[in-house]
Amino acid sequence: MRFPALLIAPLLVAMPLQAGAGEIWVTNEKDDTISVIDTVRLEVVRTIPTGERPRGITFNSDRSRVYICASDSDTVQVMDPATGKILHDLPSGEDPEQFVLAPDDRHLWIANEDDAVTTVVDVETRQVVAQVNVGIEPEGMAVSPDGKIVITTSETTNMAHWIDTETKKIFANTLVDARPRHAEFAKGGAELWVSSEIGGTITVFDVATQAEKAKIRFEITGIKADLVQPVGFEFTPDGKTAFVALGPANHVAVIDADTFQVRTYVLVGRRVWHLAFSPDHKQLFSTNGVSGDVTIIDVASLEPVKSIKVGRFPWGAAARR
């Protein structure tokens, strides 16, 4: 049920966080809302309305602004996280799904799924500064730690497109397996990891040469291979462990990032999409689209400790201290 904004307003007042606490912000595709989870109380403390079909979500470096891909509203919304108020919209291009904010906190690189372009927006001037033609159905976005390279993955073209951020031009295209969904730089920018949902793999590239370095595959006892669909993933701060959401397999894989071997699998909710660490990195939160909840994994024990109901079809997640 959708409530009028005036009735939701009392929920938007931020409650003071306990010492050492943080928040996980979860976008709910079907409810057009964000659920805010307190990482100490382990419960939803705020529900915030957004534009239509929110998916990608990210904070700037000081967590004073949060950016939200309102995909069906064809915009990126800029929100004050303290009040939950939407400050303004950015010209994102059509159907923004994922994006990445450059280390300069100024340039937002946005995948426009319907237009086969990556749009670059200056968040200060609120102007589009470039559009880069990429493959069909772009989705995944990543930026190197030094801000010199941006990656766009295209689901139908099955490629990772390597973009020079200074020239705003593609300098390499690399094939990956079917339907690449997410990308992240690793090892201080020396490696690029790309997940392929239908291919059921993660491809690891050497950034210096753009050559394939490793291919990671998954096998879960009792789960059909076609249900193992890697999507979002996150690395521990030391870069030694990667956690990978495996979609309708309803598990998160734990990978040794040095050997590329799967250590174990953690059972979570149904249709796990994306992951986010708590600010202290002691907990990992998974967004489970079909079951409409978030599973909390204890990073030390690699055990699920609790599930929290959020809105309908939770998708993206981001942490705020």
C-alpha positions as CSV (number, residue, x, y, z in Angstrom):
1,M,0.0,0.0,0.0
2,R,1.3,3.5,-1.0
3,F,0.9,6.2,1.7
4,P,0.6,9.9,1.0
5,A,3.8,11.9,1.6
6,L,2.3,13.7,4.5
7,L,1.7,10.4,6.3
8,I,5.2,9.2,5.7
9,A,6.8,12.4,6.8
10,P,7.1,11.5,10.5
11,L,9.2,8.5,9.5
12,L,11.8,10.7,7.9
13,V,13.1,12.2,11.1
14,A,16.6,10.8,11.7
15,M,17.1,9.2,15.0
16,P,20.5,9.6,16.7
17,L,22.8,6.7,16.2
18,Q,24.3,4.8,19.1
19,A,28.1,5.0,19.5
20,G,29.8,2.9,16.8
21,A,26.5,2.4,14.9
22,G,25.8,2.9,11.3
23,E,23.1,2.6,8.7
24,I,22.5,0.4,5.6
25,W,20.3,2.1,3.0
26,V,18.3,-0.4,0.8
27,T,16.4,0.6,-2.3
28,N,13.0,-1.2,-2.8
29,E,12.2,-1.5,-6.5
30,K,8.4,-2.2,-6.2
31,D,7.6,0.2,-3.3
32,D,9.6,3.2,-4.6
33,T,11.2,3.6,-1.2
34,I,14.4,3.3,0.8
35,S,14.5,1.2,4.0
36,V,17.2,2.5,6.4
37,I,18.5,-0.2,8.8
38,D,20.3,0.6,12.0
39,T,23.4,-1.7,12.2
40,V,23.2,-2.0,16.0
41,R,19.5,-2.4,16.6
42,L,19.2,-4.5,13.4
43,E,15.9,-3.1,12.4
44,V,14.4,-0.6,10.0
45,V,14.3,2.8,11.5
46,R,13.2,4.9,8.6
47,T,11.3,4.5,5.3
48,I,11.9,7.2,2.7
49,P,9.9,7.7,-0.5
50,T,11.8,8.0,-3.8
51,G,11.1,8.2,-7.5
52,E,10.0,5.2,-9.5
53,R,11.9,1.9,-9.3
54,P,14.9,2.9,-7.3
55,R,17.9,0.6,-7.9
56,G,21.5,1.9,-7.7
57,I,22.4,3.9,-4.6
58,T,25.7,5.5,-3.5
59,F,26.9,8.2,-1.0
60,N,29.5,10.8,-1.6
61,S,32.7,10.6,0.5
62,D,31.5,12.5,3.5
63,R,28.1,10.9,3.4
64,S,26.4,14.3,3.2
65,R,24.6,13.4,0.0
66,V,23.0,10.2,-1.3
67,Y,22.5,9.5,-5.0
68,I,19.6,7.2,-6.1
69,C,18.9,5.8,-9.6
70,A,15.2,6.2,-10.0
71,S,15.1,4.1,-13.1
72,D,11.5,4.4,-14.2
73,S,11.6,8.2,-13.5
74,D,14.6,8.5,-15.8
75,T,16.6,10.5,-13.3
76,V,19.2,10.3,-10.6
77,Q,17.8,11.9,-7.4
78,V,20.0,13.7,-4.9
79,M,18.9,13.4,-1.3
80,D,20.0,14.9,2.0
81,P,20.4,11.7,4.1
82,A,19.9,13.5,7.4
83,T,16.4,14.6,6.5
84,G,15.4,12.2,3.7
85,K,14.5,15.2,1.6
86,I,15.1,15.0,-2.2
87,L,17.1,18.2,-3.0
88,H,17.0,17.9,-6.8
89,D,17.2,15.6,-9.8
90,L,20.2,15.1,-12.1
91,P,19.9,14.7,-15.9
92,S,20.8,11.0,-16.0
93,G,19.7,9.8,-19.4
94,E,17.1,7.2,-20.0
95,D,16.6,4.3,-17.5
96,P,19.6,4.7,-15.2
97,E,20.3,1.4,-13.4
98,Q,23.8,1.6,-11.8
99,F,26.3,4.3,-11.5
100,V,29.6,5.2,-9.9
101,L,30.8,8.4,-8.3
102,A,34.4,9.3,-9.2
103,P,36.9,9.8,-6.4
104,D,36.7,13.6,-7.0
105,D,33.1,13.4,-5.7
106,R,32.1,15.5,-8.7
107,H,31.6,13.3,-11.7
108,L,28.8,10.7,-11.7
109,W,29.1,8.0,-14.4
110,I,25.7,6.4,-15.1
111,A,24.7,3.3,-17.1
112,N,21.7,4.0,-19.3
113,E,20.2,0.6,-20.1
114,D,17.8,1.6,-22.8
115,D,20.1,4.0,-24.6
116,A,23.3,1.9,-24.8
117,V,25.3,4.9,-23.4
118,T,27.2,5.9,-20.3
119,T,26.3,9.4,-19.2
120,V,28.7,11.6,-17.3
121,V,27.1,14.2,-15.1
122,D,28.8,17.0,-13.2
123,V,27.0,16.9,-9.8
124,E,27.9,20.5,-9.0
125,T,26.7,22.2,-12.2
126,R,24.0,19.5,-12.7
127,Q,25.0,19.3,-16.3
128,V,25.7,16.3,-18.7
129,V,29.4,16.7,-19.7
130,A,29.7,13.7,-21.9
131,Q,27.9,10.6,-23.2
132,V,29.9,7.5,-24.2
133,N,28.4,5.0,-26.6
134,V,28.8,1.5,-25.2
135,G,27.3,-1.9,-25.8
136,I,23.7,-3.0,-25.6
137,E,22.0,-2.8,-22.2
138,P,24.8,-1.3,-20.1
139,E,24.5,-1.9,-16.3
140,G,27.6,-2.5,-14.2
141,M,29.8,0.5,-13.4
142,A,33.2,0.7,-11.7
143,V,35.9,3.4,-11.3
144,S,39.6,2.8,-10.5
145,P,40.9,4.0,-7.2
146,D,43.0,6.7,-9.0
147,G,39.9,7.8,-11.0
148,K,41.6,7.3,-14.4
149,I,39.5,4.4,-15.7
150,V,35.8,3.8,-15.6
151,I,34.2,0.4,-16.6
152,T,30.8,-0.1,-18.1
153,T,29.5,-3.6,-18.6
154,S,26.9,-4.3,-21.3
155,E,24.5,-7.2,-20.6
156,T,23.6,-8.1,-24.2
157,T,27.0,-7.4,-25.8
158,N,28.7,-9.4,-23.1
159,M,31.6,-6.9,-22.8
160,A,33.4,-4.7,-20.3
161,H,34.1,-1.3,-21.8
162,W,37.3,0.5,-20.6
163,I,36.9,4.2,-20.6
164,D,39.6,6.9,-20.1
165,T,38.1,9.4,-17.8
166,E,40.2,12.3,-19.1
167,T,39.3,11.8,-22.8
168,K,35.9,10.2,-22.1
169,K,36.6,7.6,-24.8
170,I,36.8,3.8,-24.8
171,F,40.3,2.5,-25.1
172,A,39.6,-1.2,-24.8
173,N,36.7,-3.8,-25.0
174,T,37.0,-7.2,-23.3
175,L,34.6,-10.1,-23.7
176,V,33.1,-11.7,-20.6
177,D,30.5,-14.5,-20.2
178,A,26.8,-14.0,-20.7
179,R,25.0,-11.0,-19.1
180,P,27.7,-9.1,-17.1
181,R,26.0,-7.3,-14.2
182,H,28.6,-5.9,-11.8
183,A,32.2,-4.8,-11.8
184,E,34.8,-3.8,-9.1
185,F,38.4,-2.9,-9.1
186,A,40.6,-5.0,-6.7
187,K,44.2,-5.1,-5.4
188,G,44.5,-1.3,-5.3
189,G,43.3,-1.1,-8.9
190,A,45.6,-3.8,-10.4
191,E,42.7,-6.2,-11.1
192,L,39.1,-5.8,-12.4
193,W,36.5,-8.3,-11.5
194,V,33.3,-8.7,-13.6
195,S,30.3,-10.9,-12.7
196,S,28.4,-12.7,-15.5
197,E,24.9,-13.6,-14.3
198,I,23.9,-16.1,-17.0
199,G,27.4,-17.3,-17.6
200,G,27.6,-18.1,-13.9
201,T,31.2,-16.8,-13.5
202,I,33.4,-14.0,-12.4
203,T,36.1,-12.9,-14.8
204,V,39.3,-11.4,-13.4
205,F,41.4,-9.1,-15.6
206,D,44.8,-7.6,-15.3
207,V,44.2,-3.9,-15.5
208,A,47.6,-3.0,-17.0
209,T,47.1,-5.3,-20.0
210,Q,43.3,-5.8,-20.0
211,A,44.1,-9.6,-20.3
212,E,42.0,-12.2,-18.6
213,K,43.8,-13.5,-15.4
214,A,41.3,-15.9,-13.9
215,K,37.8,-17.3,-14.2
216,I,35.9,-18.1,-11.0
217,R,33.1,-20.7,-11.2
218,F,30.6,-21.8,-8.5
219,E,29.0,-25.1,-7.6
220,I,26.6,-25.5,-4.7
221,T,25.4,-29.0,-3.6
222,G,21.7,-29.4,-4.3
223,I,21.4,-26.3,-6.4
224,K,21.0,-26.5,-10.2
225,A,23.8,-24.8,-12.2
226,D,21.5,-22.5,-14.1
227,L,20.3,-21.0,-10.8
228,V,23.8,-19.9,-9.8
229,Q,23.8,-16.4,-11.1
230,P,26.5,-14.1,-9.7
231,V,25.5,-10.4,-9.5
232,G,26.8,-8.0,-6.9
233,F,30.0,-8.5,-4.9
234,E,32.1,-6.7,-2.3
235,F,35.7,-7.1,-1.0
236,T,36.9,-6.9,2.6
237,P,39.0,-3.9,3.4
238,D,42.2,-5.9,3.2
239,G,41.2,-7.2,-0.2
240,K,41.8,-10.8,0.7
241,T,38.1,-11.9,0.6
242,A,35.3,-11.4,-1.8
243,F,31.6,-12.0,-1.1
244,V,29.5,-12.7,-4.2
245,A,25.6,-12.6,-4.4
246,L,24.5,-15.6,-6.4
247,G,20.9,-14.6,-7.3
248,P,18.3,-17.3,-7.4
249,A,20.8,-19.8,-5.8
250,N,19.9,-17.9,-2.6
251,H,23.5,-18.0,-1.4
252,V,26.5,-15.7,-1.0
253,A,29.9,-17.2,-2.1
254,V,33.0,-16.4,0.0
255,I,36.1,-16.3,-2.2
256,D,39.8,-16.2,-1.4
257,A,40.8,-13.2,-3.6
258,D,44.4,-14.3,-3.8
259,T,43.8,-17.9,-5.0
260,F,40.4,-17.2,-6.6
261,Q,39.0,-20.3,-4.9
262,V,35.6,-20.5,-3.2
263,R,35.9,-21.0,0.5
264,T,32.3,-21.6,1.4
265,Y,28.7,-20.5,0.7
266,V,26.3,-18.7,3.1
267,L,22.5,-19.3,2.8
268,V,20.5,-16.0,2.6
269,G,17.1,-15.0,1.4
270,R,15.5,-15.6,-2.0
271,R,17.0,-13.9,-5.1
272,V,20.0,-12.1,-3.6
273,W,21.0,-9.1,-5.6
274,H,23.6,-6.9,-3.9
275,L,25.7,-6.6,-0.8
276,A,26.9,-3.9,1.6
277,F,29.2,-4.0,4.6
278,S,28.4,-2.2,7.8
279,P,30.7,0.8,8.4
280,D,32.9,-1.3,10.8
281,H,32.9,-4.2,8.2
282,K,31.9,-6.7,10.9
283,Q,28.5,-7.4,9.2
284,L,27.5,-7.9,5.6
285,F,24.0,-7.2,4.4
286,S,22.4,-8.9,1.4
287,T,19.4,-7.6,-0.5
288,N,17.0,-10.5,-1.2
289,G,14.6,-9.4,-3.9
290,V,12.0,-12.1,-4.0
291,S,11.7,-12.7,-0.2
292,G,11.6,-8.9,0.4
293,D,14.2,-9.0,3.2
294,V,17.8,-8.4,4.1
295,T,20.1,-11.1,5.5
296,I,22.8,-10.1,8.0
297,I,26.0,-12.2,7.8
298,D,28.6,-12.1,10.6
299,V,31.9,-11.6,8.7
300,A,34.0,-13.3,11.3
301,S,32.0,-16.5,11.6
302,L,30.5,-16.4,8.1
303,E,27.1,-17.3,9.5
304,P,23.8,-15.6,8.8
305,V,22.5,-14.1,12.1
306,K,19.2,-12.4,11.2
307,S,16.8,-11.5,8.4
308,I,15.0,-8.1,8.4
309,K,11.9,-7.4,6.3
310,V,12.2,-4.3,4.2
311,G,10.1,-3.2,1.2
312,R,9.1,-5.1,-1.9
313,F,12.0,-6.3,-4.1
314,P,15.0,-4.8,-2.4
315,W,17.8,-4.2,-4.9
316,G,20.7,-1.9,-4.0
317,A,22.5,-1.2,-0.7
318,A,24.9,1.3,0.6
319,A,26.4,2.1,4.1
320,R,26.3,5.3,6.0
321,R,28.1,6.0,9.3
